[in-house]
Amino acid sequence: MFIKTGRLLAIAAITLTAIPAFAQDLRYAHVGAEGDIQTRYAAEAAEEIATATDGAVTVQVFPASQLGGVSEIVGGVQMGSIQMGHHDFASLAQMMPDVSVFNAPFIYRDGAHALAATDPATSPALQEINEQLVEQGGVRIIGRIYRGARHISSNFEVKSPDDLAGKPFRAVPLDLWVSMVTGFGATPTPVEVAELPTALMTGLVVGQENPLTMITSNSLHEVQSHVAMTGHMQSVLAVFVNESVWQGLSQENRTQITQVLDAKAEESLVWAQESEAELVAELTEKGMTVVTEEGGLDIDAFRERVLAQISGDFPSYQPYIEQIMAVE
């Protein structure tokens, strides 16, 4: 009997060592649709985090606004009912307004610069803002995603801000986007991404701006006829976490998670760069007209008017913009 009991105890001990102590399951929410780079990023990061931490941390991803729109996701992460999420940096502005600077138009040289300037470990501007986010909102930025340059789609040809004058244009429901769309010359009309196809179909708005991956994955070619390749924003999203949850993880697990997120960020840049030419061809094949500088698109006019609008609306951005532009 003693031998059998001893064997059972030994087997139980082996079994228990195979199960991580204090395993933590994180609910990760975002608004991205199937086929978008951000959706691929979250799904693959979840798998790799579980592997990197030997199952000590598991991540359950809720894409496509399953847990609500942007405000619900940010509020959920702040309260801890959702542990992780990602969206534009500006979605965190309710806690620290100047975080929106990382989504400001025309401030990055290219995608690689955008990733370097938003690295939580090395970006002076982000480190400063992150401290304030933690203090004021209990939320920390731990990673980023590159989705490609954002371009304008519409149901008519757009070559300059004059073509958008007075027209209802979708703005992400955040102050920075309202300012930018005003700089476009259009009338900003806040619309959540889940409602965007319907808003375009009904004429509530006549245009919007997003990376080509989003335009394709949401089949906007069915309700839009033109794409103007303005590249006004390098679309980089913040991956954020509830600070109490983050500090509840071991230092080893936090390091493993950030290593996974950093590697996925670099992969997202490759995905976006490789896909843009293919997406232009795909959208053209589906009937959209692509307008470029060679075809008369006046990007300088957009840059001048948008930056003037942003500078007037957000004067506190300037020191951060200087830090961002100085990043190699």
ABEGO torsion letter per residue (X at the ends): XAAAAAAAAAAAAAAAAABBBGBBBBBBBBABBBGBAAAAAAAAAAAAAAAAAGGABBBBBBBGGAAEBAAAAAAAAAAGABABBBBBAAAAAAABAAAAAAABBGABABAAAAAAAABAAABAAAAAAAAAAAAAAGBBBABBBBAEBBBBBBABBBABAAAABGBBBBBBBBAAAAAAAAAAGBBBBBBBAAAAAAAAAAGABABBBBBAAAAAAAGAAAABABBBBAGABBBBBBBBBBAAAAAABBAAAAAAAAAAAAAAAAAAAAAAAAAAAAAAAAAAAAGBBBBBAAAGBBAAAAAAAAAAAAAAABAAAAAAAAAAAABX
